[in-house]
């Protein structure tokens, strides 16, 4: 009990102070980016949206940290790059309330594209310096999932992608819901196939979404290409669902989880 209370200040700092301070810092930095004379046209300030998204991500970071091993889990170059990626995706999310006609229309593509590069870099750094941790894996997955919601949503609202492209944003949540439901019902859950195909396709998605957000790329070209990029990723999610439910041959599905 005493040990539990001794960790309380650290938990409050990680789960409350860090998200609040981080959100305020990001919001203040972004407020200088947007022209004040245009703010009255928008119901919500994009800096506020970005700050709230950043706070949510930092809260997840704090909730995931082992308070007894802070230095070895949260502090580190690889995890620092991952957290920075989450901040860039929060900036992208702020543009859901910004019209595509703004002179800042290039910012979402720049931020999401940089985040995609960092996604490749943080994993390489973690392997190189020996910082591969369970926390790093969780953060990487959480920020990837958030980015796959924020960036396509901005692209759809700007007319750069069709609304059905948001199925890629919902796919992981649907998959996790199906996984939870099977466990809740006490039904067996099997491993997904041991394959890197999903990771490769995620990289393709990131590159395509970045291109879709670039204002100078013809919208017609993006819309024409979209179904060919989207379909393989959705098929992989479908394959993984069949695997966890035991509907794939054992040679594909692996052992039971």
C-alpha positions as CSV (number, residue, x, y, z in Angstrom):
1,X,0.0,0.0,0.0
2,X,2.8,2.4,0.9
3,X,4.5,1.7,-2.4
4,X,1.3,2.4,-4.2
5,X,1.0,5.8,-2.6
6,X,4.6,6.6,-3.2
7,X,4.0,6.2,-7.0
8,X,1.0,8.6,-6.9
9,X,2.8,11.8,-7.6
10,X,4.6,10.2,-10.5
11,X,1.3,8.9,-11.9
12,X,-0.4,12.3,-11.5
13,X,2.6,13.9,-13.3
14,X,2.5,11.4,-16.2
15,X,-1.3,11.1,-16.6
16,X,-2.4,14.7,-15.8
17,X,0.4,17.2,-15.8
18,X,2.2,15.9,-18.9
19,X,-0.9,15.9,-21.1
20,X,-2.1,19.3,-19.9
21,X,1.3,21.0,-20.3
22,X,2.0,19.3,-23.6
23,X,-1.4,20.3,-25.0
24,X,-0.9,23.9,-23.9
25,X,2.5,24.1,-25.4
26,X,1.4,22.7,-28.7
27,X,-1.7,24.9,-28.8
28,X,0.4,28.0,-28.1
29,X,2.9,27.2,-30.8
30,X,0.2,26.5,-33.4
31,X,-1.8,29.7,-32.6
32,X,1.0,31.7,-34.2
33,X,0.7,29.6,-37.3
34,X,-2.9,30.6,-38.2
35,X,-3.8,34.1,-39.3
36,X,-5.9,35.9,-36.6
37,X,-8.1,37.6,-39.2
38,X,-9.5,34.2,-40.4
39,X,-10.2,32.8,-36.9
40,X,-13.7,34.3,-36.7
41,X,-14.8,32.1,-39.7
42,X,-14.1,28.8,-37.8
43,X,-16.2,27.5,-35.0
44,X,-13.2,25.8,-33.3
45,X,-9.6,27.0,-33.4
46,X,-7.4,24.3,-35.0
47,X,-4.7,24.8,-32.3
48,X,-7.3,23.8,-29.7
49,X,-8.2,20.6,-31.7
50,X,-4.6,19.7,-32.0
51,X,-3.9,20.4,-28.4
52,X,-6.7,18.2,-27.3
53,X,-5.6,15.3,-29.6
54,X,-2.0,15.7,-28.3
55,X,-3.3,15.6,-24.7
56,X,-5.1,12.4,-25.4
57,X,-2.0,10.8,-26.9
58,X,0.2,11.9,-24.0
59,X,-2.3,10.6,-21.5
60,X,-2.0,7.2,-23.3
61,X,1.8,7.5,-22.9
62,X,1.5,8.2,-19.2
63,X,-1.0,5.4,-18.7
64,X,1.3,2.9,-20.4
65,X,4.5,3.8,-18.5
66,X,5.7,1.6,-15.8
67,X,6.3,4.1,-13.0
68,X,9.0,1.9,-11.5
69,X,11.0,2.0,-14.7
70,X,10.5,5.4,-16.2
71,X,14.0,6.0,-17.3
72,X,14.2,2.8,-19.3
73,X,10.7,2.9,-20.8
74,X,9.7,6.5,-21.5
75,X,13.1,8.2,-21.9
76,X,15.0,7.1,-25.0
77,X,15.7,8.3,-28.5
78,X,13.4,5.7,-30.2
79,X,10.4,6.4,-28.0
80,X,11.1,10.2,-28.2
81,X,10.8,9.9,-32.0
82,X,7.6,8.0,-31.7
83,X,6.1,10.6,-29.3
84,X,7.2,13.4,-31.7
85,X,5.3,11.5,-34.5
86,X,2.2,11.6,-32.3
87,X,2.6,15.4,-32.0
88,X,2.8,15.8,-35.8
89,X,-0.4,13.7,-36.2
90,X,-2.1,15.9,-33.7
91,X,-1.2,18.9,-35.8
92,X,-2.8,17.1,-38.8
93,X,-5.9,16.5,-36.7
94,X,-6.2,20.3,-36.1
95,X,-6.9,20.8,-39.8
96,X,-10.3,19.0,-39.7
97,X,-11.7,22.5,-39.0
98,X,-9.6,24.3,-41.6
99,X,-10.9,24.8,-45.1
100,X,-8.8,23.5,-48.0
101,X,-8.6,27.0,-49.5
102,X,-6.3,28.2,-46.7
103,X,-2.7,29.1,-47.6
104,X,-1.7,26.5,-45.0
105,X,-3.1,23.6,-47.0
106,X,0.4,22.1,-47.4
107,X,0.9,21.6,-43.6
108,X,-1.1,18.3,-43.2
109,X,0.9,16.6,-46.0
110,X,4.2,17.9,-44.5
111,X,3.4,16.8,-41.0
112,X,1.9,13.4,-41.9
113,X,4.7,12.7,-44.4
114,X,7.3,13.6,-41.7
115,X,5.5,11.3,-39.3
116,X,5.6,8.5,-41.8
117,X,9.4,8.9,-42.2
118,X,9.8,8.9,-38.4
119,X,7.7,5.7,-38.3
120,X,10.4,4.0,-40.3
121,X,13.2,5.7,-38.3
122,X,12.1,5.0,-34.8
123,X,12.0,1.3,-35.3
124,X,15.4,1.3,-36.9
125,X,16.8,3.3,-34.0
126,X,15.2,1.0,-31.4
127,X,16.8,-2.0,-33.1
128,X,20.2,-0.3,-33.4
129,X,20.5,1.0,-29.9
130,X,18.7,-1.9,-28.2
131,X,15.7,0.1,-27.1
132,X,13.0,-2.3,-28.3
133,X,10.4,-2.3,-25.5
134,X,6.8,-3.3,-25.0
135,X,5.9,0.3,-24.4
136,X,7.6,1.3,-27.7
137,X,5.5,-1.2,-29.5
138,X,2.3,0.0,-27.9
139,X,3.1,3.6,-28.6
140,X,3.9,2.8,-32.2
141,X,0.6,1.1,-32.8
142,X,-1.4,3.8,-31.0
143,X,0.1,6.6,-33.0
144,X,-0.2,4.7,-36.2
145,X,-3.9,4.1,-35.5
146,X,-4.4,7.8,-34.6
147,X,-2.6,8.9,-37.8
148,X,-4.8,6.6,-39.9
149,X,-7.8,8.4,-38.5
150,X,-6.7,12.0,-38.5
151,X,-5.0,12.2,-42.0
152,X,-7.7,10.4,-44.0
153,X,-10.4,12.4,-42.2
154,X,-8.8,15.7,-43.3
155,X,-8.3,14.4,-46.8
156,X,-12.0,13.4,-47.0
157,X,-13.3,16.7,-45.6
158,X,-11.1,18.5,-48.1
159,X,-12.5,16.3,-51.0
160,X,-9.1,14.8,-51.6
161,X,-10.3,11.3,-50.9
162,X,-13.8,9.6,-51.1
163,X,-15.6,9.1,-47.9
164,X,-15.4,5.3,-48.2
165,X,-11.7,5.6,-47.8
166,X,-12.4,6.1,-44.1
167,X,-13.0,2.3,-43.9
168,X,-9.2,2.1,-43.4
169,X,-9.6,4.2,-40.3
170,X,-12.4,2.0,-38.9
171,X,-10.8,-1.3,-39.9
172,X,-8.5,-1.7,-36.9
173,X,-11.2,-0.7,-34.4
174,X,-13.6,-3.2,-36.0
175,X,-10.9,-5.9,-35.8
176,X,-10.2,-5.1,-32.1
177,X,-13.9,-5.1,-31.3
178,X,-14.3,-8.5,-32.9
179,X,-11.2,-9.8,-31.0
180,X,-12.7,-8.5,-27.7
181,X,-16.1,-10.0,-28.5
182,X,-14.7,-13.4,-29.0
183,X,-12.8,-13.3,-25.7
184,X,-15.9,-11.9,-23.9
185,X,-17.9,-14.9,-25.2
186,X,-15.1,-17.3,-24.1
187,X,-14.5,-18.4,-27.7
188,X,-11.0,-19.4,-28.8
189,X,-8.7,-16.7,-30.3
190,X,-6.0,-17.8,-32.6
191,X,-2.8,-16.1,-33.7
192,X,-2.7,-14.0,-36.9
193,X,-0.4,-15.3,-39.7
194,X,3.3,-14.6,-39.2
195,X,3.7,-12.1,-42.0
196,X,5.0,-8.6,-42.6
197,X,2.5,-8.0,-45.3
198,X,0.4,-5.8,-43.1
199,X,3.4,-3.6,-42.2
200,X,4.4,-3.2,-45.8
201,X,0.8,-2.2,-46.8
202,X,0.7,0.2,-43.9
203,X,3.7,1.9,-45.3
204,X,2.0,2.1,-48.7
205,X,-1.0,3.6,-47.1
206,X,1.0,6.3,-45.3
207,X,2.8,7.2,-48.6
208,X,-0.5,7.4,-50.5
209,X,-2.3,9.4,-47.8
210,X,0.6,11.9,-47.8
211,X,0.4,12.2,-51.6
212,X,-3.4,12.6,-51.3
213,X,-3.0,15.6,-49.0
214,X,-0.6,17.4,-51.3
215,X,-2.6,20.3,-52.7
216,X,-0.9,20.2,-56.1
217,X,-1.7,16.5,-56.9
218,X,-4.8,16.2,-59.1
219,X,-7.8,15.1,-57.1
220,X,-9.0,12.9,-60.0
221,X,-5.8,11.0,-60.0
222,X,-6.0,10.4,-56.2
223,X,-9.6,9.2,-56.4
224,X,-8.8,6.8,-59.3
225,X,-5.9,5.3,-57.4
226,X,-7.6,5.1,-54.0
227,X,-9.5,1.8,-54.5
228,X,-6.4,0.0,-55.7
229,X,-4.4,1.1,-52.6
230,X,-7.3,0.5,-50.1
231,X,-8.4,-3.0,-51.1
232,X,-5.2,-4.9,-50.2
233,X,-5.2,-3.4,-46.7
234,X,-8.8,-4.3,-46.1
235,X,-8.2,-7.8,-47.4
236,X,-5.4,-8.2,-44.9
237,X,-7.7,-7.2,-42.0
238,X,-10.2,-9.7,-43.3
239,X,-7.6,-12.4,-43.5
240,X,-6.5,-11.6,-39.9
241,X,-10.1,-11.9,-38.7
242,X,-10.5,-15.3,-40.3
243,X,-7.2,-16.3,-38.6
244,X,-8.2,-15.3,-35.1
245,X,-11.6,-17.0,-35.5
246,X,-9.9,-20.2,-36.7
247,X,-11.4,-20.1,-40.1
248,X,-8.0,-20.2,-41.9
249,X,-6.1,-23.4,-42.3
250,X,-3.7,-24.1,-39.4
251,X,-0.7,-23.5,-41.6
252,X,-1.8,-19.9,-42.1
253,X,-3.4,-19.2,-38.7
254,X,-0.6,-20.3,-36.4
255,X,-1.2,-21.4,-32.8
256,X,-3.9,-20.4,-30.3
257,X,-3.4,-17.0,-28.5
